[in-house]
Amino acid sequence: MGGIVRATGSGMGCPDWPKCFGNWIPPTSVEQLPSDYKESYSALREKKNVKFATYLQAIGMTDTANKILNDRSILVESDFNAVKTWIEYLNRLVGVVIGLLIVALFYQSLKFRKVKPVLFWLSLATLLAVIVQGWFGSIVVSTNLTTWTITIHMFVALLIVGFLVYLLHISRGSEAAYHPAKGVRPLLLACMALLLTQVYLGTQVREAIDRLVSLPRNSWISNLGLEFIVHRSYSWVILLVHGALVWQLMKTTGAKTLIRAVIVLILGSFFTGVVMAYFSVPAAFQPIHLLLATVTFGVQLYLFFSITKAKQPVLVN
């Protein structure tokens, strides 16, 4: 959903948080808003930014705090657009559903607090991460989609994915243990590191595209700079290293389904990247591209946790 919001430019569809234009159900036309809605919501966001800047200054990020306080473009309100408002609102509804499910997960973990405390503590960490994610989502809005806040917002989401994947793994116990071939663990770690780096490079490309939105879409790729060239070239590194990983995983006992998943996900991510590069970054492919990368990371983590726990079979003469 976050990818859809970004691809459609709907991040400021709701200028406030957690409500949308001061209501739990957003408006459908500009006539439902007061004539001074831009000024009033800009003032509210400025107040929130001042508070956020004090937090940044407290942890030593004085330069970043000053940029937020002095950049008046952050406070410019967009014209009301009903489609973008409802896309952002649906994104928030999905977030609420996720939050409620995490609360239910934490509640279920209470019964394991003594018999298997790791389930309780990981569930608590997941809940806290979701709360931080929700709060930081409000910062993304108040700073008018400042690029570095969007990147942090996305990586916190990946952290939550990591918590949930590990919870799934330890809740299954020994069922999820695979016997790895030699060298799989370090290669898998390298693949995860490369993938996360590629995701970060992708955010840089997206930021560059955001600066080109006033130009015709078919000119975006030609006007992109070094960010795009690095991201595109790096994708071949990702493909080749994952090819080596799959080759090694073929020797791993019992992981055939996950191996197929890695193959499909990496090829799918590569293909959607090619489509965006050669067909003027079609909006429909952007969230798919990000989703495939996210699921790939989740599958990699699950494999890593499983094979780390696995014990090599004992050979008997």
Backbone bond lengths (Angstrom), bond angles and torsions (degrees), N, CA, C in turn:
res aa  C-N    CA-C-N  psi(-1)  N-CA   C-N-CA  omega(-1)  CA-C   N-CA-C  phi
1 M - - - 1.458 - - 1.520 111.20 -
2 G 1.325 116.32 -39.41 1.456 119.30 176.79 1.516 111.89 -60.81
3 G 1.340 116.30 -37.47 1.456 120.81 176.90 1.516 112.22 -64.27
4 I 1.332 116.68 -39.08 1.466 120.71 177.71 1.523 110.37 -65.22
5 V 1.336 115.37 -42.50 1.463 120.02 177.97 1.523 110.41 -58.92
6 R 1.345 116.09 -45.44 1.462 120.53 -178.14 1.521 111.24 -67.44
7 A 1.336 116.34 -43.04 1.465 119.92 -176.12 1.526 112.18 -66.70
8 T 1.331 116.88 -30.88 1.467 120.73 -178.68 1.522 112.64 -95.05
9 G 1.340 116.63 0.08 1.463 119.51 -179.68 1.509 113.04 65.77
10 S 1.344 116.04 35.93 1.469 120.66 -175.06 1.520 113.67 -101.16
11 G 1.334 116.88 10.76 1.461 120.00 -174.37 1.516 114.24 -58.82
12 M 1.331 116.86 -31.17 1.461 120.81 178.08 1.523 111.77 -103.35
13 G 1.328 115.63 24.00 1.466 119.56 177.55 1.513 112.04 -61.85
14 C 1.343 115.80 -29.01 1.463 122.12 173.01 1.532 106.66 -121.29
15 P 1.332 118.80 114.21 1.460 120.73 -174.29 1.521 114.30 -80.12
16 D 1.338 117.02 -5.50 1.459 120.59 179.48 1.526 108.55 -126.50
17 W 1.321 115.41 174.87 1.464 121.05 -178.12 1.526 108.18 -156.17
18 P 1.341 121.50 139.69 1.472 127.01 5.12 1.529 114.35 -82.90
19 K 1.354 116.71 -13.86 1.455 118.67 177.83 1.520 109.80 -76.02
20 C 1.329 115.59 173.31 1.456 121.52 179.10 1.517 107.97 -125.28
21 F 1.328 116.44 110.16 1.459 122.21 -172.30 1.522 111.31 56.01
22 G 1.330 114.68 39.18 1.455 120.86 175.50 1.510 114.79 77.64
23 N 1.335 118.63 4.87 1.466 122.23 -177.28 1.521 110.56 -129.28
24 W 1.345 115.06 155.08 1.460 119.86 175.09 1.519 111.01 -77.04
25 I 1.334 117.24 -24.40 1.461 122.36 173.07 1.519 106.45 -115.53
26 P 1.330 118.08 116.10 1.468 119.89 -173.10 1.521 113.06 -70.13
27 P 1.335 116.79 160.71 1.467 120.97 179.02 1.525 111.55 -71.73
28 T 1.306 115.19 164.49 1.463 120.94 178.53 1.527 112.00 -114.22
29 S 1.331 117.38 -7.81 1.469 120.85 177.89 1.518 109.07 -148.66
30 V 1.317 116.08 155.53 1.456 121.43 -177.47 1.528 111.57 -67.22
31 E 1.345 116.47 -22.32 1.462 120.17 179.24 1.523 112.27 -64.55
32 Q 1.315 117.46 -20.34 1.467 121.34 178.82 1.521 112.84 -80.84
33 L 1.336 116.57 -3.34 1.459 121.31 -177.95 1.532 110.63 -106.68
34 P 1.318 117.08 150.97 1.472 119.45 175.26 1.524 110.63 -66.13
35 S 1.309 117.09 157.32 1.465 121.35 -176.21 1.528 112.48 -64.85
36 D 1.323 117.17 -26.26 1.467 120.91 -178.36 1.531 112.46 -101.89
37 Y 1.343 117.60 27.55 1.466 119.60 -173.96 1.523 112.31 -61.60
38 K 1.327 118.27 -33.47 1.455 120.21 -179.66 1.524 111.19 -65.24
39 E 1.305 116.12 -46.13 1.462 120.62 -178.94 1.530 111.87 -64.94
40 S 1.339 115.99 -42.14 1.464 119.74 -176.04 1.530 111.55 -68.10
41 Y 1.337 117.22 -42.38 1.466 119.24 -179.60 1.519 111.62 -74.53
42 S 1.314 117.34 -30.29 1.456 120.43 174.43 1.525 110.59 -63.54
43 A 1.338 116.30 -40.64 1.470 120.52 178.64 1.524 111.54 -65.59
44 L 1.327 116.57 -39.14 1.460 120.33 178.27 1.530 111.14 -64.62
45 R 1.317 116.42 -41.56 1.455 119.85 179.94 1.527 111.25 -68.14
46 E 1.331 116.24 -36.39 1.465 119.34 177.87 1.529 110.47 -62.42
47 K 1.318 116.71 -41.57 1.461 120.84 178.67 1.532 110.72 -61.23
48 K 1.330 116.38 -42.11 1.467 120.45 179.39 1.524 111.12 -67.46
49 N 1.333 116.46 -37.57 1.467 120.43 179.97 1.526 111.78 -65.74
50 V 1.334 116.26 -36.94 1.465 119.76 177.86 1.528 109.97 -61.91
51 K 1.312 116.66 -42.36 1.461 120.71 178.51 1.531 110.65 -65.96
52 F 1.328 116.72 -42.68 1.462 120.19 178.96 1.521 110.88 -63.59
53 A 1.326 116.88 -38.11 1.466 121.19 179.37 1.526 111.25 -62.35
54 T 1.326 116.88 -34.99 1.475 119.07 178.00 1.526 110.58 -65.83
55 Y 1.340 117.50 -35.57 1.461 120.85 175.88 1.529 110.22 -63.90
56 L 1.340 116.36 -43.95 1.458 120.49 -179.58 1.527 111.07 -63.66
57 Q 1.314 116.25 -41.19 1.466 119.88 178.88 1.525 111.10 -64.54
58 A 1.328 116.41 -34.98 1.466 120.60 -178.66 1.523 112.19 -66.14
59 I 1.344 117.05 -27.42 1.470 119.97 -179.81 1.533 111.11 -102.48
60 G 1.324 116.03 13.76 1.458 120.09 173.70 1.513 116.14 90.50
61 M 1.336 118.42 4.63 1.474 120.94 -179.58 1.530 109.76 -92.59
62 T 1.335 115.64 58.37 1.457 121.21 -174.22 1.523 112.18 -65.66
63 D 1.335 117.75 -42.44 1.466 120.82 -179.04 1.523 111.31 -62.00
64 T 1.341 115.84 -43.03 1.467 119.90 178.75 1.518 110.79 -64.38
65 A 1.330 116.65 -41.06 1.460 121.14 178.18 1.524 110.79 -61.40
66 N 1.323 116.73 -42.80 1.467 120.22 -179.36 1.521 112.06 -66.14
67 K 1.336 116.09 -35.95 1.471 119.38 177.34 1.524 110.86 -62.56
68 I 1.313 116.21 -41.88 1.465 120.17 179.46 1.530 110.66 -65.49
69 L 1.329 116.15 -41.63 1.466 120.37 -177.36 1.523 112.46 -71.78
70 N 1.326 116.94 -30.78 1.465 120.09 -173.79 1.520 114.81 -98.36
71 D 1.329 116.35 -12.56 1.468 119.63 -179.57 1.528 109.49 -85.48
72 R 1.316 116.58 99.20 1.468 120.37 -176.94 1.533 111.76 -72.88
73 S 1.330 117.72 -17.77 1.464 119.10 179.16 1.526 111.48 -65.80
74 I 1.333 116.17 -24.06 1.467 120.68 177.76 1.523 111.36 -59.61
75 L 1.329 116.55 -29.32 1.467 121.37 -173.64 1.524 113.30 -91.58
76 V 1.327 116.92 1.10 1.465 119.83 179.32 1.523 109.58 -73.48
77 E 1.318 116.23 124.18 1.463 121.47 -179.21 1.521 111.29 -88.11
78 S 1.312 116.08 142.72 1.463 121.50 177.00 1.524 110.32 -82.27
79 D 1.324 115.28 156.34 1.460 119.43 173.10 1.526 109.92 -66.38
80 F 1.313 116.47 147.77 1.467 120.54 179.61 1.515 110.51 -63.95
81 N 1.335 115.61 133.60 1.454 122.40 176.21 1.524 107.01 -137.87
82 A 1.325 115.87 111.87 1.468 120.35 -172.81 1.524 112.20 -60.09
83 V 1.329 117.87 -39.64 1.469 120.72 -178.52 1.524 110.23 -63.87
84 K 1.336 116.28 -47.51 1.462 119.89 -179.52 1.532 111.20 -65.99
85 T 1.323 116.46 -36.36 1.464 120.05 178.12 1.521 110.67 -60.98
86 W 1.316 116.66 -44.94 1.465 119.35 -176.93 1.526 112.35 -75.42
87 I 1.332 117.74 -28.95 1.477 119.16 173.74 1.522 109.58 -63.71
88 E 1.337 116.93 -46.44 1.459 120.52 178.61 1.529 110.92 -65.15
89 Y 1.331 116.38 -37.18 1.469 119.89 179.90 1.522 110.92 -65.51
90 L 1.342 116.78 -41.39 1.467 120.04 177.77 1.524 110.67 -64.68
91 N 1.322 117.05 -36.35 1.459 121.39 175.09 1.526 110.03 -58.88
92 R 1.306 116.58 -42.55 1.462 120.27 179.46 1.529 111.61 -68.78
93 L 1.329 116.93 -36.21 1.466 119.64 177.61 1.526 110.75 -63.59
94 V 1.339 116.46 -41.22 1.464 119.85 175.89 1.518 109.83 -60.46
95 G 1.333 116.46 -41.03 1.456 120.70 177.37 1.521 112.46 -60.85
96 V 1.334 115.99 -39.14 1.473 120.47 177.97 1.524 110.56 -64.37
97 V 1.339 116.54 -43.68 1.472 120.35 179.01 1.529 110.05 -61.26
98 I 1.339 116.45 -44.52 1.469 120.42 177.32 1.525 110.20 -59.17
99 G 1.341 115.50 -45.20 1.460 119.69 179.99 1.516 112.36 -59.53
100 L 1.331 117.22 -43.28 1.467 121.12 179.72 1.524 110.96 -65.62
101 L 1.330 116.66 -38.92 1.465 119.84 177.49 1.530 111.02 -64.90
102 I 1.332 116.54 -38.27 1.469 120.08 178.16 1.526 110.42 -66.93
103 V 1.327 117.03 -38.31 1.472 120.68 176.08 1.535 109.57 -61.29
104 A 1.342 116.25 -44.07 1.467 120.32 177.93 1.529 111.14 -63.05
105 L 1.333 116.35 -38.78 1.461 121.15 177.04 1.531 110.31 -61.48
106 F 1.325 116.45 -45.46 1.460 120.36 179.61 1.531 110.77 -63.02
107 Y 1.329 116.31 -40.55 1.467 120.43 178.77 1.526 110.49 -61.19
108 Q 1.327 116.72 -42.62 1.467 120.57 179.51 1.535 111.15 -66.33
109 S 1.340 116.25 -29.31 1.468 119.53 -177.39 1.528 112.43 -73.81
110 L 1.325 117.19 -16.80 1.470 119.68 -177.16 1.526 111.99 -59.88
111 K 1.320 116.48 -34.44 1.472 120.07 -178.28 1.531 112.55 -69.43
112 F 1.348 116.51 -15.65 1.467 120.59 -179.62 1.529 111.88 -101.22
113 R 1.323 117.02 9.10 1.461 120.87 -172.78 1.529 112.03 -58.08
114 K 1.329 117.29 -33.35 1.464 120.64 -178.33 1.528 112.68 -101.98
115 V 1.347 116.39 -37.74 1.467 118.71 -175.68 1.533 112.28 -79.39
116 K 1.340 117.24 -32.55 1.462 121.34 177.53 1.527 108.14 -148.27
117 P 1.339 116.74 75.26 1.470 120.86 -171.83 1.521 114.87 -60.33
118 V 1.342 118.35 -23.63 1.459 119.75 -179.32 1.531 110.95 -61.21
119 L 1.345 117.27 -33.54 1.463 120.59 177.12 1.523 110.76 -64.10
120 F 1.328 115.97 -42.07 1.465 120.81 179.73 1.524 110.87 -64.97
121 W 1.317 117.27 -49.59 1.462 120.22 -175.26 1.523 112.36 -67.99
122 L 1.324 116.85 -36.54 1.463 118.83 177.02 1.528 111.35 -69.12
123 S 1.324 116.37 -37.53 1.466 119.95 177.05 1.529 110.43 -64.62
124 L 1.319 115.72 -39.73 1.463 120.27 177.13 1.525 110.36 -64.75
125 A 1.340 117.12 -43.38 1.468 120.60 178.56 1.525 110.94 -61.97
126 T 1.337 116.55 -38.55 1.463 120.61 178.23 1.519 110.40 -64.71
127 L 1.329 116.67 -43.83 1.461 121.27 179.08 1.531 110.78 -61.13
128 L 1.329 116.64 -45.23 1.467 120.37 179.61 1.530 110.87 -64.01
129 A 1.347 116.45 -38.74 1.464 119.87 178.54 1.521 111.29 -64.28
130 V 1.334 117.17 -37.78 1.466 120.75 178.74 1.528 110.12 -67.63
131 I 1.333 116.78 -39.24 1.469 120.00 177.55 1.528 110.24 -62.82
132 V 1.343 116.32 -45.02 1.467 120.36 177.34 1.530 110.31 -61.93
133 Q 1.334 116.28 -40.23 1.463 120.53 179.67 1.521 110.98 -62.38
134 G 1.328 116.80 -42.75 1.457 120.17 177.89 1.518 111.67 -62.97
135 W 1.340 115.97 -45.72 1.467 119.77 179.10 1.522 110.69 -63.37
136 F 1.333 116.94 -43.68 1.460 118.87 -177.84 1.529 110.94 -68.95
137 G 1.327 116.82 -26.07 1.463 119.40 173.35 1.519 110.81 -60.75
138 S 1.329 116.65 -35.44 1.468 119.88 177.16 1.523 110.86 -67.93
139 I 1.340 116.91 -31.99 1.470 120.76 176.98 1.524 110.04 -68.98
140 V 1.328 116.84 -39.67 1.463 121.02 176.74 1.523 109.97 -56.32
141 V 1.341 115.75 -41.96 1.464 120.37 179.70 1.527 111.06 -70.93
142 S 1.326 116.87 -46.83 1.466 119.39 -175.00 1.524 112.24 -65.15
143 T 1.354 117.26 -30.01 1.460 120.44 178.32 1.532 112.44 -91.40
144 N 1.333 115.38 12.89 1.474 121.33 176.05 1.524 112.01 57.58
145 L 1.334 114.79 49.06 1.466 122.37 174.43 1.526 112.63 62.26
146 T 1.328 116.46 39.21 1.457 119.47 173.81 1.523 108.71 -54.35
147 T 1.327 116.62 132.25 1.467 120.87 -165.95 1.526 113.22 -58.89
148 W 1.336 117.79 -42.96 1.463 118.36 -176.32 1.523 111.80 -67.65
149 T 1.337 117.73 -27.83 1.466 119.54 177.94 1.525 110.74 -70.72
150 I 1.327 117.43 -35.21 1.469 120.87 177.43 1.531 109.88 -64.61
151 T 1.323 116.66 -41.62 1.468 121.08 179.64 1.524 110.93 -62.39
152 I 1.330 116.93 -46.36 1.467 120.47 178.08 1.521 110.23 -61.85
153 H 1.322 116.47 -42.67 1.468 121.74 179.53 1.526 110.69 -56.40
154 M 1.327 116.34 -41.27 1.462 120.20 -178.97 1.528 111.37 -70.73
155 F 1.337 117.41 -40.92 1.462 119.36 -178.07 1.532 111.98 -71.94
156 V 1.323 118.00 -27.48 1.466 119.50 171.99 1.527 109.58 -65.37
157 A 1.332 116.19 -37.56 1.470 120.03 175.85 1.525 110.74 -60.90
158 L 1.334 117.19 -40.48 1.464 120.62 177.67 1.526 111.13 -66.65
159 L 1.328 116.90 -34.27 1.466 120.21 175.66 1.529 110.30 -62.93
160 I 1.320 116.59 -41.81 1.469 120.57 177.76 1.532 110.23 -63.02
161 V 1.320 116.40 -40.79 1.472 120.42 175.36 1.523 109.94 -57.31
162 G 1.337 116.42 -43.68 1.460 120.35 179.58 1.517 112.43 -61.33
163 F 1.328 117.29 -44.28 1.466 120.91 177.75 1.531 111.13 -59.62
164 L 1.330 115.90 -45.72 1.467 119.98 -176.89 1.524 111.79 -67.14
165 V 1.331 116.20 -39.32 1.470 119.68 178.84 1.522 110.31 -63.78
166 Y 1.338 116.61 -42.45 1.463 118.73 179.98 1.530 111.01 -67.76
167 L 1.325 116.65 -37.26 1.471 119.93 175.58 1.523 110.75 -60.80
168 L 1.321 115.92 -42.76 1.467 119.63 177.87 1.522 110.62 -61.21
169 H 1.312 116.43 -42.43 1.462 120.84 -178.33 1.527 112.09 -63.94
170 I 1.334 117.43 -51.67 1.467 119.03 -175.43 1.519 111.69 -71.79
171 S 1.329 117.08 -24.32 1.465 118.18 177.56 1.523 111.53 -73.08
172 R 1.325 117.35 -22.68 1.468 120.82 177.76 1.522 112.19 -85.31
173 G 1.327 116.56 -19.56 1.461 119.90 177.35 1.510 113.03 67.23
174 S 1.325 116.00 -138.22 1.467 121.52 -172.49 1.524 113.03 -70.72
175 E 1.350 117.20 -12.43 1.463 118.69 179.34 1.517 111.92 -59.62
176 A 1.343 115.73 -29.60 1.457 120.27 -170.57 1.517 113.50 -96.96
177 A 1.330 118.56 16.06 1.465 120.30 -176.60 1.529 110.19 -89.96
178 Y 1.337 115.54 129.52 1.455 121.17 177.87 1.525 109.07 -117.76
179 H 1.331 115.57 149.37 1.455 121.06 178.61 1.523 108.52 -90.96
180 P 1.332 117.31 107.91 1.463 119.61 -174.58 1.517 113.13 -80.70
181 A 1.322 114.48 148.19 1.463 119.02 170.49 1.524 108.26 -74.17
182 K 1.315 115.92 161.41 1.468 120.90 -178.22 1.526 110.16 -61.82
183 G 1.337 116.04 132.86 1.456 121.42 176.44 1.509 115.44 87.53
184 V 1.347 118.56 -1.41 1.456 120.81 -177.54 1.524 111.40 -69.20
185 R 1.327 117.68 -42.45 1.467 120.61 -175.05 1.527 112.75 -60.24
186 P 1.344 118.99 -53.10 1.467 117.88 178.49 1.521 113.09 -63.70
187 L 1.344 116.89 -34.15 1.456 119.94 178.57 1.533 110.75 -67.34
188 L 1.321 116.44 -38.21 1.457 121.11 177.95 1.531 111.03 -66.37
189 L 1.314 115.98 -40.98 1.469 120.08 175.94 1.528 110.49 -61.30
190 A 1.329 116.68 -42.15 1.463 120.46 178.55 1.526 110.78 -62.43
191 C 1.335 116.99 -40.47 1.460 121.07 179.21 1.526 111.26 -63.57
192 M 1.330 116.81 -41.55 1.459 120.08 178.36 1.522 111.46 -64.33
193 A 1.331 116.00 -42.93 1.463 120.11 179.41 1.527 110.77 -63.74
194 L 1.335 116.02 -42.83 1.459 120.13 178.53 1.521 111.62 -63.91
195 L 1.337 116.20 -40.85 1.461 120.01 -179.33 1.526 111.22 -65.07
196 L 1.342 116.87 -44.27 1.464 119.77 178.72 1.525 111.23 -63.39
197 T 1.326 116.38 -38.14 1.467 120.09 176.05 1.519 110.72 -62.76
198 Q 1.336 115.95 -41.36 1.465 120.11 178.95 1.522 111.28 -65.80
199 V 1.314 117.30 -37.85 1.467 120.43 176.32 1.521 109.69 -61.25
200 Y 1.335 116.03 -43.58 1.469 119.78 178.48 1.530 110.36 -62.57
201 L 1.335 117.30 -44.39 1.465 120.26 177.90 1.529 110.77 -60.56
202 G 1.329 115.27 -35.89 1.462 119.17 177.12 1.517 112.42 -63.24
203 T 1.343 116.40 -36.07 1.482 119.00 177.05 1.527 110.52 -65.20
204 Q 1.338 116.75 -33.44 1.470 119.70 178.14 1.531 110.74 -67.61
205 V 1.336 116.34 -38.64 1.459 120.20 176.58 1.520 110.17 -64.49
206 R 1.341 115.87 -42.62 1.453 119.97 179.79 1.532 110.90 -62.25
207 E 1.330 116.41 -40.22 1.465 120.61 177.61 1.525 110.47 -62.61
208 A 1.337 116.43 -40.54 1.468 120.00 178.28 1.523 110.70 -64.20
209 I 1.343 116.64 -39.13 1.464 120.51 178.63 1.528 110.31 -65.21
210 D 1.338 116.39 -37.43 1.463 119.50 178.85 1.522 111.69 -58.15
211 R 1.323 116.98 -29.11 1.470 120.20 179.23 1.525 111.95 -80.16
212 L 1.347 116.53 -9.04 1.463 120.69 -176.59 1.527 113.54 -109.38
213 V 1.336 116.43 5.79 1.467 119.40 -172.21 1.522 112.74 -62.21
214 S 1.321 117.75 -21.59 1.470 119.94 179.44 1.525 111.64 -76.14
215 L 1.346 117.59 -15.04 1.461 122.29 179.09 1.522 110.17 -88.56
216 P 1.339 118.45 161.10 1.474 120.45 174.71 1.530 110.49 -58.68
217 R 1.323 116.26 141.97 1.457 120.53 -176.76 1.533 112.35 -57.07
218 N 1.336 117.65 -36.58 1.463 119.36 -176.81 1.529 113.39 -71.33
219 S 1.329 116.86 -3.26 1.468 120.18 177.32 1.529 112.62 -105.18
220 W 1.326 117.38 -1.77 1.469 120.17 -175.41 1.526 112.06 -61.34
221 I 1.328 116.21 -51.76 1.467 119.83 -174.87 1.534 111.12 -60.88
222 S 1.315 116.24 -42.94 1.469 119.30 -178.41 1.521 112.29 -67.44
223 N 1.324 117.65 -21.92 1.459 121.30 -179.10 1.529 113.13 -96.51
224 L 1.326 116.21 -3.53 1.460 119.01 176.23 1.524 110.02 -75.01
225 G 1.307 116.24 151.03 1.457 120.61 -176.36 1.510 113.25 -104.42
226 L 1.316 114.89 -138.81 1.457 122.19 -174.79 1.525 112.35 -62.81
227 E 1.355 117.53 -31.35 1.470 120.20 -178.96 1.529 111.17 -55.29
228 F 1.336 115.22 -45.67 1.464 119.85 -177.50 1.534 111.17 -69.44
229 I 1.329 117.18 -42.24 1.467 120.86 -178.57 1.528 110.41 -60.99
230 V 1.344 116.42 -44.04 1.468 120.74 179.51 1.525 110.30 -64.92
231 H 1.333 116.02 -45.77 1.472 120.71 -178.85 1.529 110.92 -61.26
232 R 1.325 116.06 -43.77 1.471 120.43 -179.05 1.522 111.16 -66.77
233 S 1.329 117.99 -45.06 1.463 121.29 -179.38 1.526 111.15 -67.01
234 Y 1.323 115.83 -38.02 1.462 121.11 -178.26 1.523 111.39 -64.19
235 S 1.339 116.78 -26.10 1.466 119.89 -179.42 1.525 111.40 -62.94
236 W 1.337 117.00 -29.61 1.464 119.55 177.00 1.521 110.84 -69.56
237 V 1.323 116.60 -36.13 1.465 120.47 175.51 1.531 109.53 -61.89
238 I 1.329 115.68 -45.59 1.471 120.83 178.49 1.524 110.11 -57.35
239 L 1.331 116.32 -46.52 1.468 120.96 -177.06 1.532 111.09 -63.68
240 L 1.311 117.24 -45.00 1.466 120.69 -177.09 1.530 111.94 -68.19
241 V 1.328 117.41 -44.19 1.462 120.23 -179.44 1.521 110.59 -66.23
242 H 1.333 116.69 -38.46 1.464 118.77 177.18 1.529 111.38 -69.25
243 G 1.333 116.76 -29.94 1.464 119.12 173.38 1.522 110.74 -61.56
244 A 1.341 116.33 -42.32 1.474 120.41 176.82 1.521 110.82 -64.64
245 L 1.348 116.28 -38.34 1.468 120.20 178.58 1.524 110.94 -63.16
246 V 1.319 116.73 -45.66 1.466 120.35 -179.86 1.527 110.12 -62.02
247 W 1.328 116.93 -40.34 1.471 120.88 178.34 1.525 110.91 -58.57
248 Q 1.334 116.20 -42.80 1.453 120.56 178.98 1.529 111.50 -72.00
249 L 1.324 116.17 -37.17 1.464 119.78 -179.01 1.528 112.10 -66.67
250 M 1.319 116.59 -25.73 1.467 119.70 178.46 1.522 111.36 -60.71
251 K 1.343 116.10 -20.62 1.462 120.51 179.30 1.533 111.42 -92.64
252 T 1.332 116.83 0.63 1.467 121.52 -177.74 1.516 110.34 -89.98
253 T 1.302 116.49 129.32 1.459 122.04 -176.32 1.518 111.73 -70.40
254 G 1.334 116.77 128.11 1.453 121.41 168.30 1.506 117.45 81.55
255 A 1.332 119.29 8.11 1.465 120.36 -175.33 1.523 112.47 -112.45
256 K 1.329 117.72 26.03 1.459 121.19 -173.30 1.527 112.66 -60.87
257 T 1.340 117.13 -40.87 1.466 120.07 -178.57 1.527 110.88 -64.01
258 L 1.335 116.37 -44.09 1.455 120.14 179.70 1.531 111.09 -67.52
259 I 1.314 116.94 -33.67 1.469 120.20 177.14 1.526 109.90 -63.10
260 R 1.320 116.39 -46.08 1.468 119.96 178.11 1.531 110.31 -60.89
261 A 1.339 116.18 -39.66 1.462 120.23 179.66 1.524 111.08 -61.70
262 V 1.344 116.58 -43.26 1.469 120.49 178.70 1.525 110.31 -61.00
263 I 1.332 116.84 -44.20 1.472 120.84 -179.67 1.522 110.79 -60.14
264 V 1.337 116.43 -50.41 1.472 121.04 -177.39 1.520 110.90 -63.47
265 L 1.331 116.81 -43.20 1.467 120.58 -176.38 1.527 111.69 -67.14
266 I 1.324 117.66 -45.11 1.464 120.58 -179.55 1.527 110.74 -65.28
267 L 1.326 116.81 -45.19 1.470 119.65 178.44 1.525 110.79 -64.21
268 G 1.343 116.26 -38.87 1.466 119.66 178.19 1.508 112.01 -64.39
269 S 1.327 116.78 -42.27 1.454 121.06 178.35 1.528 111.00 -64.40
270 F 1.326 116.12 -41.65 1.469 121.15 178.33 1.526 110.46 -63.55
271 F 1.324 116.34 -44.76 1.471 121.08 -178.24 1.530 111.25 -63.64
272 T 1.336 117.02 -45.58 1.468 119.08 -179.80 1.527 111.27 -65.14
273 G 1.338 116.82 -33.03 1.454 119.95 174.94 1.517 111.94 -64.12
274 V 1.341 116.47 -41.63 1.466 121.12 177.94 1.529 110.38 -62.88
275 V 1.335 116.46 -42.96 1.468 120.34 179.46 1.520 110.55 -60.16
276 M 1.329 116.97 -43.85 1.463 119.72 -179.65 1.524 111.60 -65.94
277 A 1.341 116.80 -36.66 1.463 120.06 -178.80 1.524 112.61 -69.59
278 Y 1.328 117.10 -35.11 1.461 120.35 -173.72 1.528 114.35 -102.65
279 F 1.332 117.20 -7.72 1.473 119.67 -178.78 1.528 111.59 -127.56
280 S 1.334 116.21 38.13 1.470 122.81 170.14 1.521 113.69 60.86
281 V 1.307 117.06 40.15 1.469 123.66 173.23 1.535 112.12 51.12
282 P 1.341 117.52 62.27 1.470 118.68 178.71 1.521 111.56 -59.69
283 A 1.331 115.56 134.09 1.466 121.38 -173.35 1.530 112.36 -58.53
284 A 1.335 117.58 -35.33 1.465 120.85 -176.36 1.525 112.23 -64.80
285 F 1.338 117.33 -27.37 1.464 120.26 -175.73 1.527 112.86 -86.68
286 Q 1.319 118.39 -17.97 1.461 120.32 -177.43 1.526 112.77 -64.13
287 P 1.358 119.06 -51.96 1.473 117.74 178.03 1.517 113.41 -65.95
288 I 1.346 117.86 -31.12 1.463 120.68 177.70 1.528 109.50 -65.21
289 H 1.317 116.28 -43.35 1.466 122.25 179.50 1.530 110.79 -58.90
290 L 1.318 116.06 -46.24 1.462 120.44 179.62 1.525 111.47 -68.90
291 L 1.324 117.41 -39.77 1.463 121.12 179.49 1.524 111.32 -61.90
292 L 1.323 116.63 -43.40 1.467 120.33 179.43 1.524 111.04 -62.19
293 A 1.337 116.58 -40.63 1.465 119.92 178.35 1.526 110.71 -64.76
294 T 1.323 116.98 -40.37 1.463 121.12 -179.69 1.525 111.56 -65.13
295 V 1.335 116.30 -45.34 1.463 120.32 179.45 1.529 110.37 -66.08
296 T 1.332 116.66 -37.26 1.471 120.14 176.23 1.521 110.41 -58.51
297 F 1.322 116.71 -44.87 1.461 121.16 178.50 1.527 110.61 -60.44
298 G 1.335 116.54 -42.30 1.463 120.06 178.35 1.516 112.87 -62.64
299 V 1.332 116.86 -42.39 1.471 121.24 178.78 1.529 110.28 -66.17
300 Q 1.330 116.67 -41.32 1.466 120.08 177.64 1.527 111.06 -60.36
301 L 1.321 116.68 -44.17 1.461 120.81 179.01 1.519 110.99 -61.70
302 Y 1.327 116.06 -43.73 1.465 119.71 -179.24 1.523 110.68 -62.20
303 L 1.319 115.52 -42.29 1.461 119.65 176.62 1.528 111.05 -61.98
304 F 1.324 116.84 -43.90 1.460 120.63 -177.67 1.522 111.06 -63.03
305 F 1.326 116.56 -46.87 1.464 119.73 179.63 1.529 110.60 -62.51
306 S 1.312 116.96 -38.46 1.461 120.97 -177.25 1.515 112.39 -68.97
307 I 1.320 116.17 -47.29 1.469 117.81 -176.50 1.530 111.25 -76.69
308 T 1.326 117.89 -23.09 1.459 119.75 175.46 1.513 110.23 -67.05
309 K 1.332 115.28 -34.82 1.461 119.65 -178.55 1.523 111.56 -79.73
310 A 1.339 115.34 -24.21 1.458 118.96 -174.14 1.521 111.96 -65.60
311 K 1.314 115.73 147.10 1.464 121.53 176.12 1.517 108.75 -108.46
312 Q 1.315 114.55 142.21 1.468 118.45 178.61 1.533 109.13 -65.91
313 P 1.315 117.84 138.70 1.459 120.32 179.85 1.531 111.14 -62.81
314 V 1.305 115.63 143.74 1.459 121.60 179.53 1.532 108.71 -86.83
315 L 1.315 115.77 126.52 1.464 120.63 179.65 1.521 109.84 -89.82
316 V 1.313 116.86 129.71 1.468 121.74 -178.61 1.513 108.69 -114.98
317 N 1.338 116.68 129.97 1.476 120.46 179.59 1.527 109.76 -68.54
